[in-house]
Each structure stands twice: as structure tokens, then as C-alpha cells.
Amino acid sequence: MHVASTGREAAKPRPTLSSADRHCSTAADSRHRVIIVGGGFGGLAAVNGLAGLPLSITLIDQRNYHLFQPLLYQVATASLATSEIAWPIRYLVRNRPEVTTLLAMVVGVDVDARRVLLDSGDSLPYDTLILATGARHAYFGHDEWEAFAPGLKTLEDATTLRRRVLLAFERAEFATDPQQRAALLTFVIIGAGPTGVELAGTIAELARSTLRPDFRNIDTRTARVVLIEAGPRVLSGFAESLSAYAQRALERLGVEVELNRPVSECGADHVVFGDRTLATRTVIWAAGVMASPAAGWLGAPSDRVGRIMVLPDLTVSGHPEIFAIGDTVTVAGPDGKPVPGIAPAAKQEGRYVAMVVKRRLRGDTSIPEFHYRHAGSLATIGKRLAVIDFGRMKLRGALAWWIWGMAHIYFLIGLRHRLSVVLNWLWIHLRDQRSGRLITQGGKTDGIQQ
Ligand SMILES: Cc1cc2nc3c(=O)[nH]c(=O)nc-3n(C[C@H](O)[C@H](O)[C@H](O)COP(=O)(O)OP(=O)(O)OC[C@H]3O[C@@H](n4cnc5c(N)ncnc54)[C@H](O)[C@@H]3O)c2cc1C
């Protein structure tokens, strides 16, 4: 909700404290109040960067966990458990007495009164607001496809996809009609960016090796994994040589790669792409994202996918007290191109904003613009291969996979999670066993024999 602002520097009287205010400050508390919306990569980096300052920080998230999205596809493909890639936010900030964590959904910002509006009807006052609300799926004007082609963004999405993939094999084991069985054993992934490539490679491995000995009526190796891409190559954000390598590696795993074929229809039992119709019961959407609605809350300028066009210091135009970071914003990098929507960018932005707040508190006005440093782009293809684009240096194959693996282990939080993920990966490599092969959260429509 945007409430029109009358001027950026106007002195604002502090609003009367409501019952919700006790969450972030008290009347006697004169500390500067920072509200951070979103406990993802950007929001947490900001919280960490603000440690040690005389602030009252309120961290609001609609979920009670911080999610390591880069490994979500491994939950969706039964390789890891949900608890291995997510941490309770409250636990992560347990040693920060100045940080209050709220499980709540933000539905708007009253920029004039400087209050964050919650879906409960409460509102919270801020002196500085940091919006780090990320992105969601985008179906390019075809929201009706979501029911047939779910995307991958949350833990719930990952367990939904896992259920759909595993149920398809279970139903195929029952099926007597060859056409029905073939449709059940056809898995379509739309979008050949890193997530699409990772999903396609892993589902192919699941079918070719992990599941093979466990079924009696079907040969899971006959499953088709079809990766559909509207553009001319897979991993379009990577160098062409790495795209070509990734495509060859996918095809060796048995994935059918369909390029230059925009999808024009998704249904419960089919997908139409180019001039082809494919019978399938499992379609996964990995084709597009859209920013959170934060731009609408502020009435801020945004790009075509809804990202707030922030200023070079990551503030929102006309509101030096409001920062926005991560996937919900667009800002130019050093090469003039938009900073990519990846975790390192969100973290760098979070750390930068914390630095700005710190300097402002000191009265320091010499604040440099945000400068993004791109470390590289990584993607895996199945359990042994990966591609890494460091710019001048490009790596592929098993070495790239080891670097990818070590980087991801390093960025996981906590020793227990790291050990647990390493052990799971070891088991997958040595024994082809995936411990997460559980069909959970079934709905009424999940009848096995459909
Ligand atoms: C499947 C997948 C794979 C990916 N793989 C990689 C990868 O390999 N490498 C990489 O670098 N990046 C990867 N990314 C991208 C990376 O995860 C994002 O760039 C990063 O998470 C952005 O951080 P963020 O803080 O902007 O948003 P997020 O990490 O998405 O956090 C946003 C937070 O805001 C909360 N929130 C949103 N709206 C509200 C609201 N209204 N009220 C309260 N809380 C709200 C959400 O619950 C969430 O916790 C991947 C993303 C996905 C989905």
C-alpha cells in the first residue's frame, strides 16, 4: 500500500505507539529503529552488518526460516531433507538482543507516517526501512499455468515437486495403459537456466539409476526428461562454450533438450511448445521470476518484472530512509548491466546498506555508491558435472563440480548442516541412494491410481 509522500526531508512527528509497537521499541527507547523485511540472503546480511550498533532492529519475515535456495532443487529431487537447507530465523539471531524477530506478512508501507503495515492490521514504526523481500514465480501473463506447472521458490514448492515426481513413478507402476504409463514417465521442465538444468539432470539420474532397482512393473530408465527453452541455448547467462558443454552433458544423461521452443500451453496432462504437443503428468516451471510487490507498496519506479529501480546507494527515490536490496530491486553493476539476481549480490547489497546506516549514525556523509563484484556463475549438471564461469576463466566437468560443492558447503550455515549435506552427497555418489524419497503432504487429488 502506497500512501503518497509529501517530501523526503520533512521532519516527521513520531506516531503514537500502538500495541504492535512494543515489538520494535518502547516509548522510552530512543534508539534508532531499523525494520528489515525479509530474512533471506539480503536481509540477513544487513542484520549481520548492523551488529554492535546502538539500534533497535526488527526483522520481519512471513516464514520462520531462512532458506538456502541454491540447494532447493536437491529437496525437490529427493537428495536432501528440508531441514538441511533451512534455519529458523529466530535461532540465527538468538545472540543479538537488539534484534526482534517477527513472523508476519508485510502488506504495505505508509511512507508518510513511516510505518510498515502487517496483514494482521498492525503497523510498526521505523526510522530506517530495509526491504529485502525477494522474488516469486512469473508465468508471463499465464497465471493459470501455475496449477499444472509449479515453480521452485519455497520449501513447500520443493516438497510439492518432490511429491509430484515420486507419485508419477508410483502411478506408472500401477498403470496398465501404455499411453498413460508413458505420460506418467514423461517429465517436462520449462526453462533452461541453472535451476532448469539442475532439475533436469537430477531427475534423469533419479530415473536412470536411483529408482531403477526398486520398481517391478516399470523400467524407470525409460522415463523421458524433456527440458524446454524458448531461447537458443541452455544456461544463457554463461559463456557459449559452457552452454554447449552443459547441453551435451545433459543429453548424455538422457535429457531431451528442446531449444527455441516457447511454451504456448500447459494443462493437467499435456504441454504445447512450438508445433509439438507432449503428453505428460509432470511439468515444472523454471522459466521466470517476478519481484515481490514492494515497488507497489512504495509507489516506486519499477522495471518490467516489478523490481524497484533503486538509486546507486540502494535507497528508493525520494526516500533516503528506505533501502531496498536483493531480488526485489534492479541496480546497474560496474559494466552497466543490471546486477544479477543471485545470492552473492543480495548479500553484498545487505552488507553495503548496513555500512551506510552505520556511517549515517556517525554523521558521515561521504558515502560511496554500491559497487557490485561478480565472483562467478555456477551450475551443476547431475551429480558429477558442473560449469563455472569466472569471466576470464571457465571451468567444466568434475573439477567444476568439486568447486561448486565446496562453495555450497562453505555457504551453508552451521557445522551440523554442512556435515549432514556432505554425508548425503557421499551416499548419493557411492550408493546412488537419495534419503529424501518421501511422498508427504498429499492432497485429495493425489489418489495413487490416477
Ligand atoms: C530454485 C532457486 C535456485 C537458486 N540458485 C541459486 C544459485 O545457485 N546461486 C545463487 O547465487 N543464487 C541462486 N538463486 C537466487 C538466490 O536465491 C536469490 O538471488 C536470493 O535468495 C535473493 O536474496 P533476497 O534476500 O533478495 O531474497 P530471498 O532470499 O528470496 O528472501 C526474501 C525473504 O523475504 C520474505 N518475504 C517476502 N515477502 C514478504 C512479505 N510480504 N512479508 C514478510 N516477508 C516477506 C521471504 O519469506 C524470504 O524469506 C536461486 C533461486 C532459486 C529460487
The ligand as an SDF file (V2000), in Angstrom:
LIG
                    3D

 53 58  0  0  0  0  0  0  0  0999 V2000
   15.4710  -22.5290   -7.0830 C   0  0  0  0  0  0  0  0  0  0  0  0
   16.4660  -21.4210   -6.9360 C   0  0  0  0  0  0  0  0  0  0  0  0
   17.8130  -21.6840   -7.1140 C   0  0  0  0  0  0  0  0  0  0  0  0
   18.7410  -20.6600   -6.9990 C   0  0  0  0  0  0  0  0  0  0  0  0
   20.0720  -20.9650   -7.1660 N   0  0  0  0  0  0  0  0  0  0  0  0
   20.9870  -20.0200   -6.9560 C   0  0  0  0  0  0  0  0  0  0  0  0
   22.3740  -20.3290   -7.0280 C   0  0  0  0  0  0  0  0  0  0  0  0
   22.7480  -21.4580   -7.3140 O   0  0  0  0  0  0  0  0  0  0  0  0
   23.2590  -19.3370   -6.7700 N   0  0  0  0  0  0  0  0  0  0  0  0
   22.8510  -18.0820   -6.4290 C   0  0  0  0  0  0  0  0  0  0  0  0
   23.6990  -17.2270   -6.1600 O   0  0  0  0  0  0  0  0  0  0  0  0
   21.5650  -17.7410   -6.3760 N   0  0  0  0  0  0  0  0  0  0  0  0
   20.6110  -18.6750   -6.6310 C   0  0  0  0  0  0  0  0  0  0  0  0
   19.2860  -18.3590   -6.5580 N   0  0  0  0  0  0  0  0  0  0  0  0
   18.9030  -16.9660   -6.3570 C   0  0  0  0  0  0  0  0  0  0  0  0
   19.0340  -16.5490   -4.9120 C   0  0  0  0  0  0  0  0  0  0  0  0
   18.4470  -17.5000   -4.0650 O   0  0  0  0  0  0  0  0  0  0  0  0
   18.3930  -15.1730   -4.7550 C   0  0  0  0  0  0  0  0  0  0  0  0
   19.0730  -14.2770   -5.5860 O   0  0  0  0  0  0  0  0  0  0  0  0
   18.4930  -14.6960   -3.3080 C   0  0  0  0  0  0  0  0  0  0  0  0
   17.7710  -15.5540   -2.4650 O   0  0  0  0  0  0  0  0  0  0  0  0
   17.9500  -13.2720   -3.2000 C   0  0  0  0  0  0  0  0  0  0  0  0
   18.0170  -12.8760   -1.8690 O   0  0  0  0  0  0  0  0  0  0  0  0
   16.9070  -11.8870   -1.2840 P   0  0  0  0  0  0  0  0  0  0  0  0
   17.3300  -11.5960    0.1150 O   0  0  0  0  0  0  0  0  0  0  0  0
   16.6950  -10.7780   -2.2210 O   0  0  0  0  0  0  0  0  0  0  0  0
   15.5550  -12.7220   -1.3030 O   0  0  0  0  0  0  0  0  0  0  0  0
   15.2050  -14.0960   -0.6170 P   0  0  0  0  0  0  0  0  0  0  0  0
   16.4120  -14.8560   -0.2350 O   0  0  0  0  0  0  0  0  0  0  0  0
   14.2340  -14.7400   -1.5310 O   0  0  0  0  0  0  0  0  0  0  0  0
   14.4630  -13.6510    0.7270 O   0  0  0  0  0  0  0  0  0  0  0  0
   13.2730  -12.9430    0.7120 C   0  0  0  0  0  0  0  0  0  0  0  0
   12.6150  -13.1190    2.0620 C   0  0  0  0  0  0  0  0  0  0  0  0
   11.5650  -12.1810    2.1770 O   0  0  0  0  0  0  0  0  0  0  0  0
   10.4540  -12.8110    2.7660 C   0  0  0  0  0  0  0  0  0  0  0  0
    9.2760  -12.0790    2.3320 N   0  0  0  0  0  0  0  0  0  0  0  0
    8.8630  -11.8670    1.0590 C   0  0  0  0  0  0  0  0  0  0  0  0
    7.7450  -11.1360    1.0390 N   0  0  0  0  0  0  0  0  0  0  0  0
    7.4250  -10.8770    2.3220 C   0  0  0  0  0  0  0  0  0  0  0  0
    6.3640  -10.1680    2.9440 C   0  0  0  0  0  0  0  0  0  0  0  0
    5.3970   -9.5830    2.2380 N   0  0  0  0  0  0  0  0  0  0  0  0
    6.3250  -10.1140    4.2860 N   0  0  0  0  0  0  0  0  0  0  0  0
    7.2850  -10.7170    5.0340 C   0  0  0  0  0  0  0  0  0  0  0  0
    8.3100  -11.4050    4.4890 N   0  0  0  0  0  0  0  0  0  0  0  0
    8.3860  -11.4770    3.1540 C   0  0  0  0  0  0  0  0  0  0  0  0
   10.5110  -14.2340    2.2350 C   0  0  0  0  0  0  0  0  0  0  0  0
    9.7830  -15.1270    3.0640 O   0  0  0  0  0  0  0  0  0  0  0  0
   12.0050  -14.5030    2.2330 C   0  0  0  0  0  0  0  0  0  0  0  0
   12.4410  -15.0900    3.4310 O   0  0  0  0  0  0  0  0  0  0  0  0
   18.3160  -19.3520   -6.6870 C   0  0  0  0  0  0  0  0  0  0  0  0
   16.9700  -19.0900   -6.5060 C   0  0  0  0  0  0  0  0  0  0  0  0
   16.0380  -20.1120   -6.6280 C   0  0  0  0  0  0  0  0  0  0  0  0
   14.5820  -19.8280   -6.4100 C   0  0  0  0  0  0  0  0  0  0  0  0
  1  2  1  0
  2  3  1  0
  2 52  2  0
  3  4  2  0
  4  5  1  0
  4 50  1  0
  5  6  2  0
  6  7  1  0
  6 13  1  0
  7  8  2  0
  7  9  1  0
  9 10  1  0
 10 11  2  0
 10 12  1  0
 12 13  2  0
 13 14  1  0
 14 15  1  0
 14 50  1  0
 15 16  1  0
 16 17  1  0
 16 18  1  0
 18 19  1  0
 18 20  1  0
 20 21  1  0
 20 22  1  0
 22 23  1  0
 23 24  1  0
 24 25  2  0
 24 26  1  0
 24 27  1  0
 27 28  1  0
 28 29  2  0
 28 30  1  0
 28 31  1  0
 31 32  1  0
 32 33  1  0
 33 34  1  0
 33 48  1  0
 34 35  1  0
 35 36  1  0
 35 46  1  0
 36 37  1  0
 36 45  1  0
 37 38  2  0
 38 39  1  0
 39 40  1  0
 39 45  2  0
 40 41  1  0
 40 42  2  0
 42 43  1  0
 43 44  2  0
 44 45  1  0
 46 47  1  0
 46 48  1  0
 48 49  1  0
 50 51  2  0
 51 52  1  0
 52 53  1  0
M  END
$$$$
